[in-house]
Amino acid sequence: MYSFMGGGLFCAGVGNILLIVSTATDYWMQYCHSNNYMHQGLWRYCTPGKCFPHTDSIAYWDTTRAFMILSLLACFIGVIVGIMAFIRHSTSFDWFDKTFAAGTVFFISCLFVFLAMTVYTGVTVHYPVPSYGSWRFSWCYIIGWMAVVLTFFSGVFYMCSYRMDVSPRSPATH
């Protein structure tokens, strides 16, 4: 049981770091425009030597940002609850199963980052091709997809741990 929780915490910790890096950095997409290689993230775009904040409030950027931030918060809360699950003798928060709660929060985090990545992918594939010509997704984008996998497996590990911990209940005990 504790090995599953340890694996879940490891995946969640790495996933949380990847979510921070992916959300904060500027390499979601790279493209060539006027013979200059440029790149952009969720918050700004960069030309050779200088970066500028996105001044337009484009719905898919705002949606992707919101889902990435929600995923990051959910994953962070899941890590805290997951650590609390290791502390069995704690009397605070005994009214809910911390292992099940951590698994559920990790699945919610996975859903949010999955929605962020699919929104960004769906719009980007159709939007910049005529405008920029030669473009590609970059390493921050790939890290975002890796975070989807890691938060999913965090939830799986915690749910496996929860299933191992639940003892069979017989109806004749009361």
Contacts in CASP RR format, 6 or more apart in sequence:
PFRMAT RR
TARGET T0000
AUTHOR 0000-0000-0000
METHOD contacts of the structure
MODEL  1
MYSFMGGGLFCAGVGNILLIVSTATDYWMQYCHSNNYMHQGLWRYCTPGK
CFPHTDSIAYWDTTRAFMILSLLACFIGVIVGIMAFIRHSTSFDWFDKTF
AAGTVFFISCLFVFLAMTVYTGVTVHYPVPSYGSWRFSWCYIIGWMAVVL
TFFSGVFYMCSYRMDVSPRSPATH
1 161 0 8 1.000
1 164 0 8 1.000
1 165 0 8 1.000
2 86 0 8 1.000
2 161 0 8 1.000
4 157 0 8 1.000
4 158 0 8 1.000
4 160 0 8 1.000
4 161 0 8 1.000
4 164 0 8 1.000
5 82 0 8 1.000
5 85 0 8 1.000
5 86 0 8 1.000
5 99 0 8 1.000
5 157 0 8 1.000
5 158 0 8 1.000
5 161 0 8 1.000
6 157 0 8 1.000
7 154 0 8 1.000
7 157 0 8 1.000
8 106 0 8 1.000
8 153 0 8 1.000
8 154 0 8 1.000
8 155 0 8 1.000
8 157 0 8 1.000
8 158 0 8 1.000
9 79 0 8 1.000
9 82 0 8 1.000
9 83 0 8 1.000
9 154 0 8 1.000
11 150 0 8 1.000
11 151 0 8 1.000
11 153 0 8 1.000
11 154 0 8 1.000
11 157 0 8 1.000
12 75 0 8 1.000
12 78 0 8 1.000
12 79 0 8 1.000
12 82 0 8 1.000
12 106 0 8 1.000
12 150 0 8 1.000
12 151 0 8 1.000
12 154 0 8 1.000
13 75 0 8 1.000
13 79 0 8 1.000
13 150 0 8 1.000
13 154 0 8 1.000
14 150 0 8 1.000
15 75 0 8 1.000
15 146 0 8 1.000
15 147 0 8 1.000
15 150 0 8 1.000
15 151 0 8 1.000
15 154 0 8 1.000
16 72 0 8 1.000
16 75 0 8 1.000
16 76 0 8 1.000
16 79 0 8 1.000
18 143 0 8 1.000
18 144 0 8 1.000
18 146 0 8 1.000
18 147 0 8 1.000
18 150 0 8 1.000
19 68 0 8 1.000
19 71 0 8 1.000
19 72 0 8 1.000
19 75 0 8 1.000
19 113 0 8 1.000
19 144 0 8 1.000
19 147 0 8 1.000
19 151 0 8 1.000
20 72 0 8 1.000
21 140 0 8 1.000
21 143 0 8 1.000
22 28 0 8 1.000
22 68 0 8 1.000
22 140 0 8 1.000
22 141 0 8 1.000
22 143 0 8 1.000
22 144 0 8 1.000
22 147 0 8 1.000
23 42 0 8 1.000
23 65 0 8 1.000
23 68 0 8 1.000
23 69 0 8 1.000
23 72 0 8 1.000
24 43 0 8 1.000
25 41 0 8 1.000
25 140 0 8 1.000
26 39 0 8 1.000
26 40 0 8 1.000
26 41 0 8 1.000
26 43 0 8 1.000
26 44 0 8 1.000
26 45 0 8 1.000
26 46 0 8 1.000
26 51 0 8 1.000
26 140 0 8 1.000
27 39 0 8 1.000
27 41 0 8 1.000
27 138 0 8 1.000
27 139 0 8 1.000
27 140 0 8 1.000
27 141 0 8 1.000
28 39 0 8 1.000
28 40 0 8 1.000
28 41 0 8 1.000
28 42 0 8 1.000
28 120 0 8 1.000
28 137 0 8 1.000
28 138 0 8 1.000
28 140 0 8 1.000
28 141 0 8 1.000
29 39 0 8 1.000
29 40 0 8 1.000
29 41 0 8 1.000
29 124 0 8 1.000
29 128 0 8 1.000
29 135 0 8 1.000
29 136 0 8 1.000
29 137 0 8 1.000
29 138 0 8 1.000
29 141 0 8 1.000
30 37 0 8 1.000
30 38 0 8 1.000
30 39 0 8 1.000
30 135 0 8 1.000
30 136 0 8 1.000
30 138 0 8 1.000
31 37 0 8 1.000
31 38 0 8 1.000
31 39 0 8 1.000
31 40 0 8 1.000
31 128 0 8 1.000
31 132 0 8 1.000
31 133 0 8 1.000
31 134 0 8 1.000
31 135 0 8 1.000
31 136 0 8 1.000
32 38 0 8 1.000
32 132 0 8 1.000
32 133 0 8 1.000
32 134 0 8 1.000
32 135 0 8 1.000
33 132 0 8 1.000
36 47 0 8 1.000
36 48 0 8 1.000
37 48 0 8 1.000
38 45 0 8 1.000
38 46 0 8 1.000
38 47 0 8 1.000
38 48 0 8 1.000
39 45 0 8 1.000
39 46 0 8 1.000
39 138 0 8 1.000
40 46 0 8 1.000
40 54 0 8 1.000
41 140 0 8 1.000
42 54 0 8 1.000
42 61 0 8 1.000
42 64 0 8 1.000
42 65 0 8 1.000
42 68 0 8 1.000
43 53 0 8 1.000
43 54 0 8 1.000
43 65 0 8 1.000
44 51 0 8 1.000
44 52 0 8 1.000
44 53 0 8 1.000
44 54 0 8 1.000
45 51 0 8 1.000
45 52 0 8 1.000
45 54 0 8 1.000
46 52 0 8 1.000
54 61 0 8 1.000
60 119 0 8 1.000
60 120 0 8 1.000
60 123 0 8 1.000
60 124 0 8 1.000
63 116 0 8 1.000
63 119 0 8 1.000
64 116 0 8 1.000
64 117 0 8 1.000
64 119 0 8 1.000
64 120 0 8 1.000
65 116 0 8 1.000
66 116 0 8 1.000
67 112 0 8 1.000
67 113 0 8 1.000
67 115 0 8 1.000
67 116 0 8 1.000
67 119 0 8 1.000
68 112 0 8 1.000
68 113 0 8 1.000
68 116 0 8 1.000
70 112 0 8 1.000
71 109 0 8 1.000
71 110 0 8 1.000
71 112 0 8 1.000
71 113 0 8 1.000
71 116 0 8 1.000
71 147 0 8 1.000
71 151 0 8 1.000
72 109 0 8 1.000
74 105 0 8 1.000
74 106 0 8 1.000
74 108 0 8 1.000
74 109 0 8 1.000
74 112 0 8 1.000
75 105 0 8 1.000
75 106 0 8 1.000
75 109 0 8 1.000
75 151 0 8 1.000
75 154 0 8 1.000
77 105 0 8 1.000
78 101 0 8 1.000
78 102 0 8 1.000
78 103 0 8 1.000
78 105 0 8 1.000
78 106 0 8 1.000
78 109 0 8 1.000
81 98 0 8 1.000
81 101 0 8 1.000
81 102 0 8 1.000
81 105 0 8 1.000
82 98 0 8 1.000
82 99 0 8 1.000
82 102 0 8 1.000
82 158 0 8 1.000
84 90 0 8 1.000
84 93 0 8 1.000
84 98 0 8 1.000
85 98 0 8 1.000
85 99 0 8 1.000
85 102 0 8 1.000
85 158 0 8 1.000
85 161 0 8 1.000
97 162 0 8 1.000
99 158 0 8 1.000
99 161 0 8 1.000
99 162 0 8 1.000
99 165 0 8 1.000
100 158 0 8 1.000
100 159 0 8 1.000
100 162 0 8 1.000
102 155 0 8 1.000
102 158 0 8 1.000
103 154 0 8 1.000
103 155 0 8 1.000
103 158 0 8 1.000
103 159 0 8 1.000
103 162 0 8 1.000
104 155 0 8 1.000
106 151 0 8 1.000
106 152 0 8 1.000
106 154 0 8 1.000
106 155 0 8 1.000
106 158 0 8 1.000
107 151 0 8 1.000
107 152 0 8 1.000
107 155 0 8 1.000
109 151 0 8 1.000
109 154 0 8 1.000
110 148 0 8 1.000
110 151 0 8 1.000
110 152 0 8 1.000
110 154 0 8 1.000
110 155 0 8 1.000
113 144 0 8 1.000
113 147 0 8 1.000
113 148 0 8 1.000
113 151 0 8 1.000
114 148 0 8 1.000
117 141 0 8 1.000
117 144 0 8 1.000
117 145 0 8 1.000
117 148 0 8 1.000
120 141 0 8 1.000
121 137 0 8 1.000
124 137 0 8 1.000
128 135 0 8 1.000
129 135 0 8 1.000
END
